[in-house]
């Protein structure tokens, strides 16, 4: 009998986001992709007909759907064992490149326990009858299985052992005070330091990510370099001053994190009536993921993760909106669907976990704002967050960005206009407020900037103008202008 087999491999978001450095973040996404790809390749070798992903060598598919003719339960169990073996192989290969005697300083027994319990592997299967109904049935079963979860024992024989700095649910496998000089050997024979701080206790998986990320250092772009690319698009990581000179201020210290996700993908998949149609959609999504990497590189960014309809990327602030627009247009053209995206403008020294959450919150705001939209959120250090959500067809960023780049207005204009609007009483005439705003604008000699005008029925004009002010403030940061180009305090 033929079955539909669905497999989910994780953890995903929490695993990837548990990072203090860009290299940790990148390592998490790459390790997960390696494990998922290995699962798809193993299924393919066992003559399973892959539906999603269609290509066993595709990146990013942590969820697998296949048509199988053998015993699905046995095949799922075999796949799990293979993925577990792959994880341990990645560990051995990566840790084997440590310099000196550091391997002997690792608690190997605890490593094996943690690697053995780390993976979340779920599987479900149903007899294949009518494809749409069978696919929905197996998806429901898989969702139910994931909801049950597997809870690890509360006691892990680690009393007195410090908890991991990146995953407090697990005990450390190293004493970081012994790892100040630790490094890994690169392919060219040189060594890359791990930069493990004396207080940075790490569990097995976090140590794996730190070492793996260091080995991939030639492709990783750190947050400080990404901020610098707003001024110097060709800035490279090896130009950074390093943590020892981190007291040196950056003239433009903000960068952008972009999170994008396809809209109503479940509905799109449900419209695929047979495995071939679903497989064709899978190939299309793989093509989009590959092109998304090219688009991010074109805009001087760094792609952390691109799989199917999901994108996570770092970008210079002055390239973020243009990159998001191009991704949306590519998705619309290639997939025939819409994309929602969130951009968080964050300081390069903010904790990476917080900045990532800000970007994900922005993407949720775009979804909640009606989908097919872009949400841009500004998070200054010590200031309240400001967010603007607009549909792709209604974006109005370009004019504001050009106004700042051409130095038509200073940073003070938006704050002066905000003070005016806040002081304006609700019972005062909207047309007078508009005229007063134009008077303030005329003093700044930015005659080409268009301030929204009230219509005949404008009970919300004051709030509309406040949203315009928020966009003005965000646009200054998106322009990538050096901090010393403007006087005053940040918003």
N, C-alpha and C positions, 0 to 999 in steps of 0.2 A: 504494500500500500504506500502511496505517496503522501508525504506530510509537508506542511509548512513549518519550518523551524525558525523561531525568533530568539536571538541572543542579545543580551545587554552586558557590556563590560564597563566597570567603573572602579572607584568613584571618579566623577568628572569634575564638576565645578569646584568642590571643596579641595580636591587633590591639586588641581591646576593652580587655584588661587592661593594655596598655602605657600607663599613665597615672600622673601625679603628682598630679593634681587631680581632683575629682569631675567638673568640666566636661570634662576630657579623656576620662574614662571614658564619660560620657554622649555626647560627640561621636562616639566610636568606634562605639557601638551605633547611633546615629542615622544615621551615614554608611553603615554596612553595610545598615541597613534601607532607606535610599533607593536604594542600588544594587540590592538584591534586588527591591524593589518595581518599579523601572524595568525590570528583566529580565522580570518577570511581565507587566507592562503591554505590553512590546514583543511578547512571545509571543502575548498575547491579541489584539493588533492584527494579527497575522499569522494569525489564525483558528485558533490552537492552542486546544484544549479543556483549560483548566487543571484539574488534579485536586487538586494541593497546591502552593500555596494555591488554594482554590476562588475566592477573590475577588482579582483583580489588584491591588486597592488595600489588601490586608491588610498589616499590618506584621510583620516578624520572620522571614519565610520565606526563609532563605538557601539552602534546598534546594527545588528546583522539580521537579514531576512533571507532565507534560502529554501529551495525546494529540494527535499531529500527522499531517496527511495530506500535507504537503510533504516535500521532502528534509530529513531530520533533521540531516545533517551541515552543510548550508548554513545551516539555521536556527540551529544552535548557533553557527556562526562569526559569523553576523550579530548574534546576541544578545550575543556576547562583545564585538564592536566597539561595540555600543550602550552596554553597561555601561561600557566604557573611556571612551567619549565623555562619559557621565554623570559619571564621576569627575572628568574634566578640567573639566567644566562647574561642578561643585561647587567645585573649586579656584578657578576664575576668579571665580565669584560671591562666594566667601568672602574670598579674598585681596584682591579689589577693594574691600573695605570697610576696609582698613587706613588708618590716619591718616597724614598727611604723605607723605614720600618713601620709606617703608619698602619698598614694592614694588621699588624700584630696588636695594635692598640684598640681594635674594634672588638666589641663583645659579640663573637660569632654566634653563640647560642641564641642570644636575644635577636640577632639579625634574622636567623632562620625562622624563629617564631613570628616575627613581624612580617617578613615577606610571605610566610605561609598564610597569614590571616588578613593580608592587606586587600587582596582583590575582591571586588563585588562582581560575581558572575551569576547571571540569572538566565534561565532558558524556559521556553514554553513551546508546545507544538500541538497541532491539530491536523486531522486528516484533510487533505486538499480536495475540496469538492468545487463549489463555485468560488472563484478566486476572491472577489470582493468580500463575501461573507466569511470565508475562511481567514482572510487577512485580518478583518476586524475582530474575529474570535481569538486569534492568536495574540493580537495586540492587547486585548482585554485580559487574557490569561497572564501575559508577561507583566502588565501593570499590576495585577493582583499579586503576583509572586514578588515583585519588587516592594510592594507595600508591606508584605510580611517581614522582609529583611531577615538578616541573621545577626543576632546580637552577641557580641563577644563577651566572654566572662568578665565580671567586674574586677576580679583579682587576677593579676598577670604576673605574680611572683616578682614584682619589681619594687618592693618596699624599700624606701631609702634611696632609690635611684632618681635623679632629677628627671623631670618631664621634658619632652622635646619642646624647643622654642617655636617650632612651626606646627606641630601636632601634639597638643598637650594631652591627648588621650593615650599617647605612647611614651614609653620611657626612652631615655637617651641610650645610644649604643657607644658613645664616645665621651671622653672628658675633654671639652674644648680647650682647656688650659694647656693641653699637651699638643695642640694642633696649630699653634701660631704660625709655624713655618711650612705647613702642609701645602703641597701642590700636586698637579697631575701632569703627566708627560703627554705632550701633543704629538701629532703625526710627524711634524718636522724636527722632533727631538728636543724642542724647547719645553719649558715648564710654565704652567699657569697657576698662580697662587689661588687657594680656595678662599682666603680671607675669612676664616672662621674666627669670630670674636671670642674672647675668653668666657663670656656668659652664654654663648650660643650652643647649648646642648642640642644635639640632633638625634632623632630616631633613624632607623635604617633607611626608610624611604626618603626622608629629608636629606640625609647624607648622600644617598644615591643621586638625588636631584642636584645637589650642590656640585658633586663631582662631574656629573653628566653635563651640566650647564657650563662648567669650566672648560670641558673638552670641546664644546661647541662655541667657544668664545669668539671665534673668528666671524660668526654670523650674527651674534647677539649685539644689540645696540642698547646701551644703558639709558636711563631716564635723563641724566644730565646731558648726554650727547644729543638726545632727541630734542631737548629744550633748545640747545645751541643751534640746531639745524634751522630754526626759524630765522636766524640771522646769517648763518653760514650753511647752506644746504649740503655742502660736501663734508661737513664735520664728521670725523670718524672716531670710534671709541678710543683708539690708542692716542688720541690727542688730549684726553681728559687729564686734569691735574691729579686726580685720585683722591681718596678719602683723607690722606694726610694734609691736603691743602683745601679741604672742603669749606674752610672759613672764607675762601675767596668768593665774593658774590658773583652770580651770573647776571649779566645785563638784561637778560630776558629768561627768567627761570621757570617758565610754564611750558608744559607740553600737553598733548591731547591723547586720550584713550578712546578708541572707537569700538563700539560693540554693535553688531548688526545681525539681524535674524529675519528670515523669510516670514511673511504673513500667511496665516491660515494654511500652513503646509499640510496639516492633517486632511483638510478638505481637498487639497490638490492631489494628495496621494489616493484619497478615496475615489477620485474620479478615474483612476487607472483600472480598467476592467479585467486585465489579465497580466500575468507575470512579465510578458514582453514589454507591455506599455510601462509598467513600473520600472523595469530594468532600463528602459530608454530614459525615463525621468531621472533615474539614478546617475546615468552617464552624463546627462545634462547638468546635474548638480556638481558632479566631479569637475566638469569643464569650467563651471562658474568658479569653483574653489581655486582652480589653477589660475584662472584669469584674475581673480581677486588678489592673488599674491603679486602679480605683475602690476596691478593698479596701485597697490600700496607702495611697492618699490618705486614706481614712477613718481609718486608724491613724497619721496625721501623718507618713507616710513619703515617700520619693522613689523612684519607679520608674526604675531605670536601663535595664532591658530586660525586655520581656514579649513573647514570641513563641511561639505554639503552647503547648507544655507547659512551657516554660522561663521562669523568673522570676529576676531579680536586682534586689534592692531594698535601700535603706538605711532603717533604722527607729530610732526612739527605743528604748532598751533595754526600757522598761516597756510597750511595745506589740508587741514582736517575737513572743512566743509566741502571743498572741491573734490577730495577723495571720496567722501561719503556720497556725494551726488553721482560720481562716476560709477561707484559700486551699485547704486540704486538703478541707474540707467542700464548697466550691464545685466543685472538680475531681471529687469523688466524685459529686456531684449532677448535674453537667452532662455530664461525659465518661464517667461510669460506670466510672471507673478509680481507681487510688490514686496518691498523690503522696508523694514523699520530699523532705524539706527539711533543710537545715543552717543553723544560726544561729551566727555567730561574733560574740562580744562583744569589741570591740577598742577601743583608745584612739584618739581622733581624730587624734593626732599621729603614729601609726605610719605607715610607708610604705604607701601604698594598695595596691601590688602584693602586699605580704606579707599584708595584711588580707584581700584578695580570695582569696588562696590558702587562708588559714585557713577561710574560708567554704566554699570548694569542697571542702576536705578534710572538713569537717563533713557536707556533703551526701553525700559518698562513704561516710562512716561510717554514715549513715542507710540507704543502699542496702545496704552490707555487713552491717548489723544485721538484715537480713531484709526490707527495703523497707517501704513504708507506715508510715514512722517519721519521728521528728523527732530530730535530733542537735543539742545545744546545747553549744558549746565556748567556754570563757572563756580569753582571752589577755590577762593583765595585763602591764604593763611590767616586765620583769625576773623574772617568775614563771613557773613551769611551767604548761603548758596543762592545763586540766581539762575533761573532756567527759562528757556523759551522753546516752545513746541510749535512747529509749522509743518504743513503738508509739503511734499516735494514740489508740487506745482505752485505753491505759494511762498517759496523761500525768498527772503528779502535781505540776505546777508551781503550780497556783492556790493551794492551801493554804499552801505555803511563801511565796509572794509576799505573800499577805495577812498572814502572820505578821510579815513584815518591815515592811510598810506600816503595820500597827497598832502597831509598836514593841514587840511582845511579847518579841522577843529582840534582842540586839545582835550586832554582827559578831564579837565574841569567842566566842560560844557555839559556832559551828561549829568553830573552831580548838581550843577546849578539848575538844570531843567527839572531834575527830580525834586529838589527843594521847592521849586515853584509849584509843581503839581501837588505835592503833599500839603502845602499851605493853602491851596485853593479849596474853598468850601463847596460842598455838593450843591448848594442852592444858587451858586453863582453861574453865570452864563458860560456855556461851553465855547461860544465863538470868541468871547473875551479872553478865555484861557488860551485859545489857539493864537490870537494876536499877540498876547504877551510872550508866548513861546517863540514866535517869529521874531519878536524884538530882541529876546535873549540870543537867538541864533544870529541875527544881523550883527550883533556886537562881536561875534566870533568869526565873521567874514566867511561863513560857510553857506553861501547863497544857494549852492546847488543841492544841498541836503533837503529832502522833502520830509517835513514833519506832518504826520497824519492830521487831516482836517476833519472837523465834525460834519456830520450830515444833518439833514433836517430833523431827524429823530436821534438824539445822541445822549440818552440817559447814562451810557457807559463810557462817555468820551474820556473822563478823567482816568478811569482804570485802563482804557485803551492806550492812553498816553503814557501811563506808568509802565505798561508792557513794552512800549517803544523805548522808553528810557532804559529798561533792563537790557534790551537788545543792543542799545548803544554802548552800554558798559561792557557787555560780553564781546562786542565787535572790536573794542580796543585791544582786548587780549588776543582775539583771533587774528588781528592784524600782525602780531609778532613784533611790534615796535619795541625798541629797547626801552628799558625802564627810565634811563636818564633823559630820554627824549621828552618826558613829561614831568611836570612838577606836581607836588601834592602827595597825598596818601592814597594807598590802594583801597578799592572798594571792599 
